[in-house]
Amino acid sequence: MRPVLARDEPIQISVDQIPEVAFVHRTDGQLLEINEVACERLGYAAEELVDAPLRRILACDLGALQMNRLLGRLLRRDGSSFPVEVSTLALDGERCDVRVSVARDVSSQRAAELQLDAERHFRELALKLSVGLLSSDGDVAHAALDALHELADLFDVDIAALTRVSKGDWHVEPLYTWARDERIAEQLRQLVIDATAPHLAGCLLREGSYAVDANEWPEAWHESRVVRDAEIQSSLYVMIEDAASSIVFVSVDTVGRRAVWPDHAVPRLQLVGKMLLDGIERRNARQMLRAALDGMTHAFSRATEARDPFTAGHQSNVSRLAVAIAEELDLPMDAREELRIAALLHDIGKLSIPMEILSKPGPLSVLERRLVEEHCTIGYEVLSAVSLPGDLAEIVHQHHERMDGSGYPRGLSGQSILKKAQILAVADVVEAMSSHRPYRPARERDAVMEELQSGRGRLYDAGVVDACLRVLARVEAK
């Protein structure tokens, strides 16, 4: 190949033996020579690049070309481009301003990196969807529908559903169905009443997935009636559970438009479907556990208050106020729930105190007071034996501690007292002062406010007191 020179002095170098795109250029960015590979790949004749600037064929930081492994893009004559990794060397001799660069095509590598990035991004979105399902405030049904809505957005479809089919009779049991048009969702619910899906279920058991357009449904499959009646155009079904008595599949559908399912659609839908099913099962288990825990909690609470008719409802009232304070402080939902249960159980240790002491109309003796103060430790021991989650037992143990260390049973102070116990302490004091006791009448609101203000930052956490005062002010305003 004839060299393209900008000066009369010849360059004693040939780049035609290099199998990659190669070119000689000056440090000021002027091309001097390119090899035949470059001409072929870029669509230029060598003569067209006489005195041409290097930026005509290379997009990168030209000032950094002396660095190895510089990433850039080679520009074709037709305006297209492809990614390259450029290595540059200085030539020895008098021409110290001349460089030779080799540009290696990294299109395949870059495509693989982009695919990996896309897969990583998808998995992050799928994980976010699953975490949202587990952490949402609503019941399982609402959380599942919200998750299916996000799944539909993720796959750009109009309908997303989780469905169970029993083996043997192949009866269809819709678990959760979401559609952009609620009329279609209701139509689908009506269409699948007493429906069976033996052919689809058999296909899923054999193949694991089934993709179909409306005009491709086998006539012999009576399942096709459902999608046709709902005017579904494209559907993708992926099995996510094969149990002894049933299978569960996730499906996505488009209405009024055809969909093209890429190769990665099946594994991605299977991944998200399994995460959703796992999340729903965990939510159901957690809901059942919460119901059982609530039942136990209320049973203990009622047992405690049944022994002392003068404090009936005390723990429930404290629980409501404590949760309101926690909401005012923007505590996480898990912390509020833990505080709610701890407040309902905070006086469980009083089950061990004789009735005559609990209902004594006069002042308590030193010995009687010590016995009453033991209810915090006894409550802690009872709840620790049950192995309740989180800090429940410790919150109960600390609810009579005070910020200055003057509380009981351990004389804790400052930040050694759990924040949830600090909240429970304030809610307990406010409710106790506001209620009638055998040894005194209920205190007036001003007296309760004065107690909070005088103990703010000394007995009680200042932020908790301020939050409680805001809650009480709102209650007063209603």
Secondary structure, DSSP 8 states (H G I E B T S, - for coil): -----SSSS------TT-SSEEEEEETTSBEEEE-HHHHHHHT--GGGGTT-BGGGTEES-GGGTTSSSEEEEEE-TTS-EEEEEEEEEE--SS-TTEEEEEEEE-HHHHHHHHHHHHHHHHHHHHHHHHHHHHH-SS-HHHHHHHHHHHHHHHHT-SEEEEEEEETTT-BEEEEEEEESSHHHHHHHHHHTTT-B-HHHHHHHHHHSEEEEEGGGS-TT-TTHHHHHHTTEEEEEEEEEEE-SSEEEEEEEEEESS-----TTHHHHHHHHHHHHHHHHHHHHHHHHHHHHHHHHHHHHHHHHHHT-GGGTTHHHHHHHHHHHHHHHTT--HHHHHHHHHHHHHTTGGGGGS-HHHHT-SS---HHHHHHHHTHHHHHHHHHHHHT-STTHHHHHHHTT--TTS--SSS---GGGS-HHHHHHHHHHHHHHHHS-BTTB----HHHHHHHHHHHBTTTB-HHHHHHHHHHHHHHHH-
